[in-house]
Amino acid sequence: MEIESEEVVWQAKDGGVLFKGNVRLKQGDFLLTCTQLTVVSGPQGGISRVEASGEVELKRETWRAKAQRAVFEIERSNLTLTGQPEMLREGQVLRGREIVIDMKNDTVRAVGAKAVFHLEDLKKTSKK
């Protein structure tokens, strides 16, 4: 995981690290940009959670998303988007109160959802 920002604050007391200003996190084909990002350490060390806020944009090879806040739980490989989240995937648009992306299994669950699906595109996707 590579993280770039204008400012970094190491929070020695709780082992967290705060990144501020034009934050860019890259890991493999996954890219996250935001205004502020906090990396939270787990009880055994290592990273347990990453919290992004402020104009959060996410990109992966097969989808894009945006929200005001995103929380990535490392152990569960879950990415939770809140604050007017929107996801675009193969021409389909998904909005909701909350969108949860299971990064390991490549599944998406939306709460309070509104989706725009194009039947023809869905048929093409299911044949892959």
Backbone atoms as SQL, in Angstrom:
CREATE TABLE atoms (id INTEGER PRIMARY KEY, chain TEXT, resi INTEGER, resn TEXT, atom TEXT, x REAL, y REAL, z REAL);
INSERT INTO atoms VALUES
  (1, 'A', 1, 'MET', 'N', 0.854, -1.167, 0.000),
  (2, 'A', 1, 'MET', 'CA', 0.000, 0.000, 0.000),
  (3, 'A', 1, 'MET', 'C', 0.904, 1.237, 0.000),
  (4, 'A', 2, 'GLU', 'N', 0.671, 2.120, -0.975),
  (5, 'A', 2, 'GLU', 'CA', 1.418, 3.368, -1.078),
  (6, 'A', 2, 'GLU', 'C', 0.480, 4.529, -0.805),
  (7, 'A', 3, 'ILE', 'N', 0.895, 5.475, 0.063),
  (8, 'A', 3, 'ILE', 'CA', 0.064, 6.632, 0.378),
  (9, 'A', 3, 'ILE', 'C', 0.901, 7.897, 0.209),
  (10, 'A', 4, 'GLU', 'N', 0.324, 8.868, -0.500),
  (11, 'A', 4, 'GLU', 'CA', 0.957, 10.182, -0.680),
  (12, 'A', 4, 'GLU', 'C', -0.006, 11.248, -0.180),
  (13, 'A', 5, 'SER', 'N', 0.528, 12.326, 0.387),
  (14, 'A', 5, 'SER', 'CA', -0.299, 13.455, 0.825),
  (15, 'A', 5, 'SER', 'C', 0.581, 14.678, 1.024),
  (16, 'A', 6, 'GLU', 'N', -0.064, 15.816, 1.273),
  (17, 'A', 6, 'GLU', 'CA', 0.676, 17.046, 1.524),
  (18, 'A', 6, 'GLU', 'C', 1.246, 17.085, 2.938),
  (19, 'A', 7, 'GLU', 'N', 0.560, 16.421, 3.882),
  (20, 'A', 7, 'GLU', 'CA', 0.984, 16.454, 5.287),
  (21, 'A', 7, 'GLU', 'C', 0.713, 15.101, 5.937),
  (22, 'A', 8, 'VAL', 'N', 1.606, 14.691, 6.834),
  (23, 'A', 8, 'VAL', 'CA', 1.447, 13.444, 7.573),
  (24, 'A', 8, 'VAL', 'C', 1.626, 13.729, 9.060),
  (25, 'A', 9, 'VAL', 'N', 0.692, 13.207, 9.870),
  (26, 'A', 9, 'VAL', 'CA', 0.787, 13.358, 11.325),
  (27, 'A', 9, 'VAL', 'C', 0.765, 11.958, 11.933),
  (28, 'A', 10, 'TRP', 'N', 1.838, 11.598, 12.611),
  (29, 'A', 10, 'TRP', 'CA', 1.913, 10.307, 13.278),
  (30, 'A', 10, 'TRP', 'C', 1.350, 10.478, 14.671),
  (31, 'A', 11, 'GLN', 'N', 0.335, 9.682, 15.023),
  (32, 'A', 11, 'GLN', 'CA', -0.315, 9.763, 16.322),
  (33, 'A', 11, 'GLN', 'C', 0.264, 8.661, 17.212),
  (34, 'A', 12, 'ALA', 'N', 1.379, 8.986, 17.880),
  (35, 'A', 12, 'ALA', 'CA', 2.134, 8.000, 18.646),
  (36, 'A', 12, 'ALA', 'C', 1.307, 7.323, 19.729),
  (37, 'A', 13, 'LYS', 'N', 0.402, 8.047, 20.359),
  (38, 'A', 13, 'LYS', 'CA', -0.390, 7.498, 21.465),
  (39, 'A', 13, 'LYS', 'C', -1.202, 6.270, 21.051),
  (40, 'A', 14, 'ASP', 'N', -1.903, 6.364, 19.897),
  (41, 'A', 14, 'ASP', 'CA', -2.730, 5.235, 19.472),
  (42, 'A', 14, 'ASP', 'C', -2.161, 4.496, 18.260),
  (43, 'A', 15, 'GLY', 'N', -0.997, 4.912, 17.785),
  (44, 'A', 15, 'GLY', 'CA', -0.352, 4.219, 16.678),
  (45, 'A', 15, 'GLY', 'C', -0.954, 4.507, 15.321),
  (46, 'A', 16, 'GLY', 'N', -1.839, 5.479, 15.227),
  (47, 'A', 16, 'GLY', 'CA', -2.458, 5.824, 13.949),
  (48, 'A', 16, 'GLY', 'C', -1.628, 6.831, 13.186),
  (49, 'A', 17, 'VAL', 'N', -1.937, 6.963, 11.910),
  (50, 'A', 17, 'VAL', 'CA', -1.267, 7.940, 11.065),
  (51, 'A', 17, 'VAL', 'C', -2.343, 8.703, 10.295),
  (52, 'A', 18, 'LEU', 'N', -2.260, 10.031, 10.308),
  (53, 'A', 18, 'LEU', 'CA', -3.219, 10.896, 9.644),
  (54, 'A', 18, 'LEU', 'C', -2.551, 11.546, 8.431),
  (55, 'A', 19, 'PHE', 'N', -3.173, 11.399, 7.264),
  (56, 'A', 19, 'PHE', 'CA', -2.689, 12.002, 6.024),
  (57, 'A', 19, 'PHE', 'C', -3.671, 13.096, 5.642),
  (58, 'A', 20, 'LYS', 'N', -3.146, 14.301, 5.316),
  (59, 'A', 20, 'LYS', 'CA', -4.007, 15.440, 4.991),
  (60, 'A', 20, 'LYS', 'C', -3.603, 16.072, 3.666),
  (61, 'A', 21, 'GLY', 'N', -4.617, 16.482, 2.900),
  (62, 'A', 21, 'GLY', 'CA', -4.382, 17.239, 1.678),
  (63, 'A', 21, 'GLY', 'C', -3.997, 16.403, 0.479),
  (64, 'A', 22, 'ASN', 'N', -4.846, 16.382, -0.522),
  (65, 'A', 22, 'ASN', 'CA', -4.579, 15.652, -1.769),
  (66, 'A', 22, 'ASN', 'C', -4.039, 14.248, -1.522),
  (67, 'A', 23, 'VAL', 'N', -4.774, 13.488, -0.730),
  (68, 'A', 23, 'VAL', 'CA', -4.339, 12.142, -0.358),
  (69, 'A', 23, 'VAL', 'C', -4.590, 11.186, -1.522),
  (70, 'A', 24, 'ARG', 'N', -3.618, 10.321, -1.733),
  (71, 'A', 24, 'ARG', 'CA', -3.689, 9.322, -2.811),
  (72, 'A', 24, 'ARG', 'C', -3.165, 8.000, -2.260),
  (73, 'A', 25, 'LEU', 'N', -4.049, 6.993, -2.192),
  (74, 'A', 25, 'LEU', 'CA', -3.676, 5.658, -1.728),
  (75, 'A', 25, 'LEU', 'C', -3.770, 4.710, -2.911),
  (76, 'A', 26, 'LYS', 'N', -2.714, 3.933, -3.137),
  (77, 'A', 26, 'LYS', 'CA', -2.699, 2.986, -4.256),
  (78, 'A', 26, 'LYS', 'C', -2.261, 1.626, -3.746),
  (79, 'A', 27, 'GLN', 'N', -3.027, 0.606, -4.167),
  (80, 'A', 27, 'GLN', 'CA', -2.661, -0.777, -3.853),
  (81, 'A', 27, 'GLN', 'C', -3.121, -1.642, -5.022),
  (82, 'A', 28, 'GLY', 'N', -2.178, -2.160, -5.792),
  (83, 'A', 28, 'GLY', 'CA', -2.519, -2.947, -6.976),
  (84, 'A', 28, 'GLY', 'C', -3.318, -2.098, -7.953),
  (85, 'A', 29, 'ASP', 'N', -4.497, -2.613, -8.380),
  (86, 'A', 29, 'ASP', 'CA', -5.339, -1.872, -9.323),
  (87, 'A', 29, 'ASP', 'C', -6.327, -0.942, -8.616),
  (88, 'A', 30, 'PHE', 'N', -6.204, -0.805, -7.297),
  (89, 'A', 30, 'PHE', 'CA', -7.117, 0.010, -6.500),
  (90, 'A', 30, 'PHE', 'C', -6.493, 1.377, -6.219),
  (91, 'A', 31, 'LEU', 'N', -7.263, 2.441, -6.489),
  (92, 'A', 31, 'LEU', 'CA', -6.806, 3.806, -6.236),
  (93, 'A', 31, 'LEU', 'C', -7.884, 4.542, -5.447),
  (94, 'A', 32, 'LEU', 'N', -7.496, 5.202, -4.363),
  (95, 'A', 32, 'LEU', 'CA', -8.402, 6.008, -3.545),
  (96, 'A', 32, 'LEU', 'C', -7.794, 7.393, -3.420),
  (97, 'A', 33, 'THR', 'N', -8.618, 8.424, -3.670),
  (98, 'A', 33, 'THR', 'CA', -8.182, 9.796, -3.432),
  (99, 'A', 33, 'THR', 'C', -9.186, 10.455, -2.492),
  (100, 'A', 34, 'CYS', 'N', -8.697, 11.360, -1.649),
  (101, 'A', 34, 'CYS', 'CA', -9.569, 12.039, -0.685),
  (102, 'A', 34, 'CYS', 'C', -8.836, 13.242, -0.096),
  (103, 'A', 35, 'THR', 'N', -9.531, 13.949, 0.794),
  (104, 'A', 35, 'THR', 'CA', -8.957, 15.105, 1.470),
  (105, 'A', 35, 'THR', 'C', -8.161, 14.686, 2.696),
  (106, 'A', 36, 'GLN', 'N', -8.680, 13.682, 3.424),
  (107, 'A', 36, 'GLN', 'CA', -8.044, 13.238, 4.665),
  (108, 'A', 36, 'GLN', 'C', -8.175, 11.726, 4.805),
  (109, 'A', 37, 'LEU', 'N', -7.117, 11.086, 5.304),
  (110, 'A', 37, 'LEU', 'CA', -7.102, 9.635, 5.460),
  (111, 'A', 37, 'LEU', 'C', -6.441, 9.283, 6.783),
  (112, 'A', 38, 'THR', 'N', -7.077, 8.399, 7.544),
  (113, 'A', 38, 'THR', 'CA', -6.497, 7.926, 8.803),
  (114, 'A', 38, 'THR', 'C', -6.244, 6.436, 8.697),
  (115, 'A', 39, 'VAL', 'N', -5.026, 6.027, 9.004),
  (116, 'A', 39, 'VAL', 'CA', -4.666, 4.614, 9.045),
  (117, 'A', 39, 'VAL', 'C', -4.639, 4.216, 10.509),
  (118, 'A', 40, 'VAL', 'N', -5.466, 3.227, 10.875),
  (119, 'A', 40, 'VAL', 'CA', -5.621, 2.797, 12.266),
  (120, 'A', 40, 'VAL', 'C', -4.921, 1.457, 12.467),
  (121, 'A', 41, 'SER', 'N', -4.066, 1.394, 13.493),
  (122, 'A', 41, 'SER', 'CA', -3.354, 0.156, 13.810),
  (123, 'A', 41, 'SER', 'C', -4.232, -0.794, 14.607),
  (124, 'A', 42, 'GLY', 'N', -4.005, -2.088, 14.395),
  (125, 'A', 42, 'GLY', 'CA', -4.723, -3.117, 15.138),
  (126, 'A', 42, 'GLY', 'C', -4.035, -3.417, 16.455),
  (127, 'A', 43, 'PRO', 'N', -4.691, -4.206, 17.319),
  (128, 'A', 43, 'PRO', 'CA', -4.115, -4.520, 18.628),
  (129, 'A', 43, 'PRO', 'C', -2.801, -5.302, 18.542),
  (130, 'A', 44, 'GLN', 'N', -2.629, -6.065, 17.471),
  (131, 'A', 44, 'GLN', 'CA', -1.401, -6.848, 17.299),
  (132, 'A', 44, 'GLN', 'C', -0.397, -6.147, 16.392),
  (133, 'A', 45, 'GLY', 'N', -0.630, -4.878, 16.106),
  (134, 'A', 45, 'GLY', 'CA', 0.201, -4.158, 15.148),
  (135, 'A', 45, 'GLY', 'C', -0.398, -4.321, 13.759),
  (136, 'A', 46, 'GLY', 'N', 0.222, -3.773, 12.775),
  (137, 'A', 46, 'GLY', 'CA', -0.329, -3.834, 11.425),
  (138, 'A', 46, 'GLY', 'C', -1.520, -2.906, 11.281),
  (139, 'A', 47, 'ILE', 'N', -2.079, -2.839, 10.105),
  (140, 'A', 47, 'ILE', 'CA', -3.206, -1.953, 9.823),
  (141, 'A', 47, 'ILE', 'C', -4.509, -2.717, 10.004),
  (142, 'A', 48, 'SER', 'N', -5.430, -2.154, 10.786),
  (143, 'A', 48, 'SER', 'CA', -6.735, -2.799, 10.964),
  (144, 'A', 48, 'SER', 'C', -7.817, -2.110, 10.136),
  (145, 'A', 49, 'ARG', 'N', -7.663, -0.790, 9.935),
  (146, 'A', 49, 'ARG', 'CA', -8.718, -0.030, 9.275),
  (147, 'A', 49, 'ARG', 'C', -8.120, 1.228, 8.635),
  (148, 'A', 50, 'VAL', 'N', -8.716, 1.624, 7.515),
  (149, 'A', 50, 'VAL', 'CA', -8.348, 2.864, 6.845),
  (150, 'A', 50, 'VAL', 'C', -9.630, 3.677, 6.700),
  (151, 'A', 51, 'GLU', 'N', -9.612, 4.935, 7.159),
  (152, 'A', 51, 'GLU', 'CA', -10.791, 5.800, 7.099),
  (153, 'A', 51, 'GLU', 'C', -10.481, 7.002, 6.227),
  (154, 'A', 52, 'ALA', 'N', -11.282, 7.192, 5.181),
  (155, 'A', 52, 'ALA', 'CA', -11.093, 8.309, 4.257),
  (156, 'A', 52, 'ALA', 'C', -12.279, 9.245, 4.353),
  (157, 'A', 53, 'SER', 'N', -12.017, 10.546, 4.233),
  (158, 'A', 53, 'SER', 'CA', -13.117, 11.512, 4.260),
  (159, 'A', 53, 'SER', 'C', -12.806, 12.681, 3.333),
  (160, 'A', 54, 'GLY', 'N', -13.878, 13.362, 2.916),
  (161, 'A', 54, 'GLY', 'CA', -13.745, 14.528, 2.065),
  (162, 'A', 54, 'GLY', 'C', -13.511, 14.194, 0.608),
  (163, 'A', 55, 'GLU', 'N', -14.565, 14.295, -0.198),
  (164, 'A', 55, 'GLU', 'CA', -14.460, 14.074, -1.639),
  (165, 'A', 55, 'GLU', 'C', -13.733, 12.774, -1.969),
  (166, 'A', 56, 'VAL', 'N', -14.208, 11.684, -1.410),
  (167, 'A', 56, 'VAL', 'CA', -13.583, 10.382, -1.607),
  (168, 'A', 56, 'VAL', 'C', -13.928, 9.852, -3.003),
  (169, 'A', 57, 'GLU', 'N', -12.921, 9.467, -3.745),
  (170, 'A', 57, 'GLU', 'CA', -13.100, 8.837, -5.049),
  (171, 'A', 57, 'GLU', 'C', -12.286, 7.557, -5.066),
  (172, 'A', 58, 'LEU', 'N', -12.913, 6.506, -5.601),
  (173, 'A', 58, 'LEU', 'CA', -12.271, 5.204, -5.647),
  (174, 'A', 58, 'LEU', 'C', -12.340, 4.652, -7.060),
  (175, 'A', 59, 'LYS', 'N', -11.284, 3.988, -7.470),
  (176, 'A', 59, 'LYS', 'CA', -11.247, 3.382, -8.805),
  (177, 'A', 59, 'LYS', 'C', -10.597, 2.014, -8.705),
  (178, 'A', 60, 'ARG', 'N', -11.196, 1.101, -9.434),
  (179, 'A', 60, 'ARG', 'CA', -10.636, -0.229, -9.582),
  (180, 'A', 60, 'ARG', 'C', -10.818, -0.599, -11.045),
  (181, 'A', 61, 'GLU', 'N', -10.201, -1.619, -11.509),
  (182, 'A', 61, 'GLU', 'CA', -10.255, -1.964, -12.923),
  (183, 'A', 61, 'GLU', 'C', -11.687, -2.042, -13.455),
  (184, 'A', 62, 'THR', 'N', -12.625, -2.608, -12.688),
  (185, 'A', 62, 'THR', 'CA', -13.985, -2.844, -13.194),
  (186, 'A', 62, 'THR', 'C', -15.035, -1.872, -12.673),
  (187, 'A', 63, 'TRP', 'N', -14.686, -0.954, -11.757),
  (188, 'A', 63, 'TRP', 'CA', -15.683, -0.029, -11.210),
  (189, 'A', 63, 'TRP', 'C', -15.051, 1.261, -10.701),
  (190, 'A', 64, 'ARG', 'N', -15.937, 2.253, -10.494),
  (191, 'A', 64, 'ARG', 'CA', -15.552, 3.534, -9.873),
  (192, 'A', 64, 'ARG', 'C', -16.609, 3.867, -8.842),
  (193, 'A', 65, 'ALA', 'N', -16.236, 4.638, -7.833),
  (194, 'A', 65, 'ALA', 'CA', -17.202, 5.047, -6.810),
  (195, 'A', 65, 'ALA', 'C', -16.785, 6.387, -6.226),
  (196, 'A', 66, 'LYS', 'N', -17.768, 7.053, -5.602),
  (197, 'A', 66, 'LYS', 'CA', -17.468, 8.288, -4.885),
  (198, 'A', 66, 'LYS', 'C', -18.400, 8.380, -3.684),
  (199, 'A', 67, 'ALA', 'N', -17.952, 9.107, -2.657),
  (200, 'A', 67, 'ALA', 'CA', -18.712, 9.283, -1.422),
  (201, 'A', 67, 'ALA', 'C', -18.030, 10.376, -0.611),
  (202, 'A', 68, 'GLN', 'N', -18.643, 10.753, 0.495),
  (203, 'A', 68, 'GLN', 'CA', -18.009, 11.709, 1.411),
  (204, 'A', 68, 'GLN', 'C', -17.116, 10.991, 2.426),
  (205, 'A', 69, 'ARG', 'N', -17.407, 9.687, 2.640),
  (206, 'A', 69, 'ARG', 'CA', -16.629, 8.925, 3.631),
  (207, 'A', 69, 'ARG', 'C', -16.511, 7.477, 3.173),
  (208, 'A', 70, 'ALA', 'N', -15.361, 6.886, 3.432),
  (209, 'A', 70, 'ALA', 'CA', -15.132, 5.473, 3.133),
  (210, 'A', 70, 'ALA', 'C', -14.320, 4.859, 4.264),
  (211, 'A', 71, 'VAL', 'N', -14.716, 3.673, 4.695),
  (212, 'A', 71, 'VAL', 'CA', -13.990, 2.942, 5.733),
  (213, 'A', 71, 'VAL', 'C', -13.655, 1.566, 5.177),
  (214, 'A', 72, 'PHE', 'N', -12.358, 1.235, 5.155),
  (215, 'A', 72, 'PHE', 'CA', -11.917, -0.067, 4.675),
  (216, 'A', 72, 'PHE', 'C', -11.448, -0.891, 5.866),
  (217, 'A', 73, 'GLU', 'N', -12.176, -1.977, 6.152),
  (218, 'A', 73, 'GLU', 'CA', -11.809, -2.905, 7.223),
  (219, 'A', 73, 'GLU', 'C', -10.918, -3.975, 6.602),
  (220, 'A', 74, 'ILE', 'N', -9.645, -3.929, 6.933),
  (221, 'A', 74, 'ILE', 'CA', -8.639, -4.772, 6.282),
  (222, 'A', 74, 'ILE', 'C', -8.945, -6.260, 6.448),
  (223, 'A', 75, 'GLU', 'N', -9.171, -6.717, 7.670),
  (224, 'A', 75, 'GLU', 'CA', -9.367, -8.148, 7.930),
  (225, 'A', 75, 'GLU', 'C', -10.569, -8.718, 7.183),
  (226, 'A', 76, 'ARG', 'N', -11.657, -7.948, 7.117),
  (227, 'A', 76, 'ARG', 'CA', -12.877, -8.418, 6.458),
  (228, 'A', 76, 'ARG', 'C', -12.888, -8.094, 4.966),
  (229, 'A', 77, 'SER', 'N', -11.950, -7.287, 4.509),
  (230, 'A', 77, 'SER', 'CA', -11.891, -6.826, 3.114),
  (231, 'A', 77, 'SER', 'C', -13.174, -6.129, 2.691),
  (232, 'A', 78, 'ASN', 'N', -13.804, -5.405, 3.630),
  (233, 'A', 78, 'ASN', 'CA', -15.026, -4.655, 3.354),
  (234, 'A', 78, 'ASN', 'C', -14.725, -3.180, 3.240),
  (235, 'A', 79, 'LEU', 'N', -15.298, -2.556, 2.229),
  (236, 'A', 79, 'LEU', 'CA', -15.179, -1.127, 2.011),
  (237, 'A', 79, 'LEU', 'C', -16.579, -0.542, 2.124),
  (238, 'A', 80, 'THR', 'N', -16.824, 0.311, 3.141),
  (239, 'A', 80, 'THR', 'CA', -18.144, 0.896, 3.374),
  (240, 'A', 80, 'THR', 'C', -18.131, 2.363, 2.982),
  (241, 'A', 81, 'LEU', 'N', -19.042, 2.738, 2.086),
  (242, 'A', 81, 'LEU', 'CA', -19.143, 4.106, 1.599),
  (243, 'A', 81, 'LEU', 'C', -20.400, 4.754, 2.164),
  (244, 'A', 82, 'THR', 'N', -20.278, 5.969, 2.681),
  (245, 'A', 82, 'THR', 'CA', -21.419, 6.727, 3.190),
  (246, 'A', 82, 'THR', 'C', -21.289, 8.185, 2.738),
  (247, 'A', 83, 'GLY', 'N', -22.359, 8.951, 2.929),
  (248, 'A', 83, 'GLY', 'CA', -22.338, 10.351, 2.507),
  (249, 'A', 83, 'GLY', 'C', -22.548, 10.451, 1.005),
  (250, 'A', 84, 'GLN', 'N', -23.765, 10.195, 0.571),
  (251, 'A', 84, 'GLN', 'CA', -24.146, 10.234, -0.845),
  (252, 'A', 84, 'GLN', 'C', -23.263, 9.332, -1.711),
  (253, 'A', 85, 'PRO', 'N', -23.129, 8.061, -1.322),
  (254, 'A', 85, 'PRO', 'CA', -22.276, 7.174, -2.111),
  (255, 'A', 85, 'PRO', 'C', -22.896, 6.839, -3.467),
  (256, 'A', 86, 'GLU', 'N', -22.034, 6.668, -4.433),
  (257, 'A', 86, 'GLU', 'CA', -22.459, 6.314, -5.790),
  (258, 'A', 86, 'GLU', 'C', -21.398, 5.401, -6.383),
  (259, 'A', 87, 'MET', 'N', -21.850, 4.344, -7.044),
  (260, 'A', 87, 'MET', 'CA', -20.936, 3.391, -7.665),
  (261, 'A', 87, 'MET', 'C', -21.328, 3.200, -9.125),
  (262, 'A', 88, 'LEU', 'N', -20.338, 3.193, -9.998),
  (263, 'A', 88, 'LEU', 'CA', -20.566, 2.960, -11.425),
  (264, 'A', 88, 'LEU', 'C', -19.791, 1.705, -11.823),
  (265, 'A', 89, 'ARG', 'N', -20.507, 0.785, -12.458),
  (266, 'A', 89, 'ARG', 'CA', -19.882, -0.472, -12.856),
  (267, 'A', 89, 'ARG', 'C', -20.497, -0.925, -14.176),
  (268, 'A', 90, 'GLU', 'N', -19.685, -1.017, -15.202),
  (269, 'A', 90, 'GLU', 'CA', -20.117, -1.493, -16.513),
  (270, 'A', 90, 'GLU', 'C', -21.407, -0.827, -16.979),
  (271, 'A', 91, 'GLY', 'N', -21.484, 0.488, -16.872),
  (272, 'A', 91, 'GLY', 'CA', -22.641, 1.232, -17.326),
  (273, 'A', 91, 'GLY', 'C', -23.805, 1.291, -16.351),
  (274, 'A', 92, 'GLN', 'N', -23.705, 0.606, -15.233),
  (275, 'A', 92, 'GLN', 'CA', -24.764, 0.586, -14.232),
  (276, 'A', 92, 'GLN', 'C', -24.421, 1.589, -13.128),
  (277, 'A', 93, 'VAL', 'N', -25.461, 2.221, -12.552),
  (278, 'A', 93, 'VAL', 'CA', -25.260, 3.206, -11.490),
  (279, 'A', 93, 'VAL', 'C', -26.006, 2.731, -10.245),
  (280, 'A', 94, 'LEU', 'N', -25.325, 2.752, -9.104),
  (281, 'A', 94, 'LEU', 'CA', -25.924, 2.359, -7.836),
  (282, 'A', 94, 'LEU', 'C', -25.702, 3.475, -6.829),
  (283, 'A', 95, 'ARG', 'N', -26.791, 3.920, -6.197),
  (284, 'A', 95, 'ARG', 'CA', -26.713, 4.938, -5.145),
  (285, 'A', 95, 'ARG', 'C', -27.447, 4.395, -3.930),
  (286, 'A', 96, 'GLY', 'N', -27.107, 4.893, -2.758),
  (287, 'A', 96, 'GLY', 'CA', -27.794, 4.462, -1.548),
  (288, 'A', 96, 'GLY', 'C', -27.363, 5.291, -0.360),
  (289, 'A', 97, 'ARG', 'N', -27.944, 4.971, 0.774),
  (290, 'A', 97, 'ARG', 'CA', -27.539, 5.606, 2.021),
  (291, 'A', 97, 'ARG', 'C', -26.157, 5.090, 2.412),
  (292, 'A', 98, 'GLU', 'N', -25.939, 3.790, 2.097),
  (293, 'A', 98, 'GLU', 'CA', -24.667, 3.131, 2.408),
  (294, 'A', 98, 'GLU', 'C', -24.419, 2.066, 1.343),
  (295, 'A', 99, 'ILE', 'N', -23.191, 1.985, 0.864),
  (296, 'A', 99, 'ILE', 'CA', -22.798, 0.947, -0.080),
  (297, 'A', 99, 'ILE', 'C', -21.618, 0.204, 0.539),
  (298, 'A', 100, 'VAL', 'N', -21.741, -1.136, 0.611),
  (299, 'A', 100, 'VAL', 'CA', -20.679, -1.962, 1.173),
  (300, 'A', 100, 'VAL', 'C', -20.133, -2.860, 0.063),
  (301, 'A', 101, 'ILE', 'N', -18.839, -2.743, -0.178),
  (302, 'A', 101, 'ILE', 'CA', -18.178, -3.519, -1.221),
  (303, 'A', 101, 'ILE', 'C', -17.291, -4.566, -0.557),
  (304, 'A', 102, 'ASP', 'N', -17.553, -5.832, -0.849),
  (305, 'A', 102, 'ASP', 'CA', -16.711, -6.933, -0.372),
  (306, 'A', 102, 'ASP', 'C', -15.610, -7.092, -1.420),
  (307, 'A', 103, 'MET', 'N', -14.431, -6.592, -1.111),
  (308, 'A', 103, 'MET', 'CA', -13.334, -6.561, -2.070),
  (309, 'A', 103, 'MET', 'C', -12.819, -7.970, -2.403),
  (310, 'A', 104, 'LYS', 'N', -12.887, -8.873, -1.451),
  (311, 'A', 104, 'LYS', 'CA', -12.386, -10.229, -1.661),
  (312, 'A', 104, 'LYS', 'C', -13.299, -11.010, -2.605),
  (313, 'A', 105, 'ASN', 'N', -14.622, -10.930, -2.378),
  (314, 'A', 105, 'ASN', 'CA', -15.582, -11.703, -3.168),
  (315, 'A', 105, 'ASN', 'C', -16.198, -10.915, -4.315),
  (316, 'A', 106, 'ASP', 'N', -15.822, -9.631, -4.434),
  (317, 'A', 106, 'ASP', 'CA', -16.310, -8.760, -5.501),
  (318, 'A', 106, 'ASP', 'C', -17.838, -8.699, -5.533),
  (319, 'A', 107, 'THR', 'N', -18.436, -8.473, -4.352),
  (320, 'A', 107, 'THR', 'CA', -19.887, -8.308, -4.257),
  (321, 'A', 107, 'THR', 'C', -20.192, -6.940, -3.656),
  (322, 'A', 108, 'VAL', 'N', -21.407, -6.445, -3.934),
  (323, 'A', 108, 'VAL', 'CA', -21.811, -5.118, -3.472),
  (324, 'A', 108, 'VAL', 'C', -23.188, -5.214, -2.841),
  (325, 'A', 109, 'ARG', 'N', -23.353, -4.548, -1.674),
  (326, 'A', 109, 'ARG', 'CA', -24.645, -4.482, -0.989),
  (327, 'A', 109, 'ARG', 'C', -24.930, -3.008, -0.729),
  (328, 'A', 110, 'ALA', 'N', -26.159, -2.587, -1.059),
  (329, 'A', 110, 'ALA', 'CA', -26.536, -1.194, -0.845),
  (330, 'A', 110, 'ALA', 'C', -27.751, -1.124, 0.067),
  (331, 'A', 111, 'VAL', 'N', -27.744, -0.167, 0.990),
  (332, 'A', 111, 'VAL', 'CA', -28.853, 0.085, 1.908),
  (333, 'A', 111, 'VAL', 'C', -29.520, 1.377, 1.468),
  (334, 'A', 112, 'GLY', 'N', -30.857, 1.377, 1.421),
  (335, 'A', 112, 'GLY', 'CA', -31.573, 2.565, 0.944),
  (336, 'A', 112, 'GLY', 'C', -31.207, 2.842, -0.492),
  (337, 'A', 113, 'ALA', 'N', -31.245, 1.804, -1.327),
  (338, 'A', 113, 'ALA', 'CA', -30.672, 1.868, -2.663),
  (339, 'A', 113, 'ALA', 'C', -31.603, 2.398, -3.737),
  (340, 'A', 114, 'LYS', 'N', -30.964, 3.012, -4.712),
  (341, 'A', 114, 'LYS', 'CA', -31.606, 3.387, -5.961),
  (342, 'A', 114, 'LYS', 'C', -30.603, 3.003, -7.042),
  (343, 'A', 115, 'ALA', 'N', -31.047, 2.195, -7.982),
  (344, 'A', 115, 'ALA', 'CA', -30.126, 1.720, -9.007),
  (345, 'A', 115, 'ALA', 'C', -30.691, 1.981, -10.390),
  (346, 'A', 116, 'VAL', 'N', -29.790, 2.194, -11.323),
  (347, 'A', 116, 'VAL', 'CA', -30.153, 2.329, -12.723),
  (348, 'A', 116, 'VAL', 'C', -29.406, 1.228, -13.460),
  (349, 'A', 117, 'PHE', 'N', -30.160, 0.229, -13.906),
  (350, 'A', 117, 'PHE', 'CA', -29.568, -0.898, -14.632),
  (351, 'A', 117, 'PHE', 'C', -30.119, -0.919, -16.046),
  (352, 'A', 118, 'HIS', 'N', -29.272, -1.238, -16.969),
  (353, 'A', 118, 'HIS', 'CA', -29.672, -1.383, -18.357),
  (354, 'A', 118, 'HIS', 'C', -29.688, -2.874, -18.647),
  (355, 'A', 119, 'LEU', 'N', -30.850, -3.429, -18.897),
  (356, 'A', 119, 'LEU', 'CA', -31.036, -4.866, -19.057),
  (357, 'A', 119, 'LEU', 'C', -30.071, -5.462, -20.070),
  (358, 'A', 120, 'GLU', 'N', -29.859, -4.790, -21.174),
  (359, 'A', 120, 'GLU', 'CA', -28.963, -5.323, -22.211),
  (360, 'A', 120, 'GLU', 'C', -27.540, -5.478, -21.667),
  (361, 'A', 121, 'ASP', 'N', -27.071, -4.501, -20.893),
  (362, 'A', 121, 'ASP', 'CA', -25.733, -4.567, -20.306),
  (363, 'A', 121, 'ASP', 'C', -25.643, -5.683, -19.280),
  (364, 'A', 122, 'LEU', 'N', -26.695, -5.901, -18.488),
  (365, 'A', 122, 'LEU', 'CA', -26.699, -6.971, -17.507),
  (366, 'A', 122, 'LEU', 'C', -26.594, -8.338, -18.182),
  (367, 'A', 123, 'LYS', 'N', -27.284, -8.508, -19.300),
  (368, 'A', 123, 'LYS', 'CA', -27.210, -9.785, -20.035),
  (369, 'A', 123, 'LYS', 'C', -25.795, -10.052, -20.517),
  (370, 'A', 124, 'LYS', 'N', -25.117, -9.017, -21.012),
  (371, 'A', 124, 'LYS', 'CA', -23.740, -9.160, -21.476),
  (372, 'A', 124, 'LYS', 'C', -22.820, -9.539, -20.330),
  (373, 'A', 125, 'THR', 'N', -23.006, -8.891, -19.161),
  (374, 'A', 125, 'THR', 'CA', -22.170, -9.147, -17.990),
  (375, 'A', 125, 'THR', 'C', -22.337, -10.565, -17.487),
  (376, 'A', 126, 'SER', 'N', -23.572, -11.081, -17.467),
  (377, 'A', 126, 'SER', 'CA', -23.826, -12.423, -16.930),
  (378, 'A', 126, 'SER', 'C', -23.266, -13.518, -17.821),
  (379, 'A', 127, 'LYS', 'N', -22.975, -13.224, -19.088),
  (380, 'A', 127, 'LYS', 'CA', -22.427, -14.218, -19.998),
  (381, 'A', 127, 'LYS', 'C', -20.923, -14.357, -19.879),
  (382, 'A', 128, 'LYS', 'N', -20.267, -13.443, -19.193),
  (383, 'A', 128, 'LYS', 'CA', -18.802, -13.452, -19.076),
  (384, 'A', 128, 'LYS', 'C', -18.331, -14.587, -18.195);
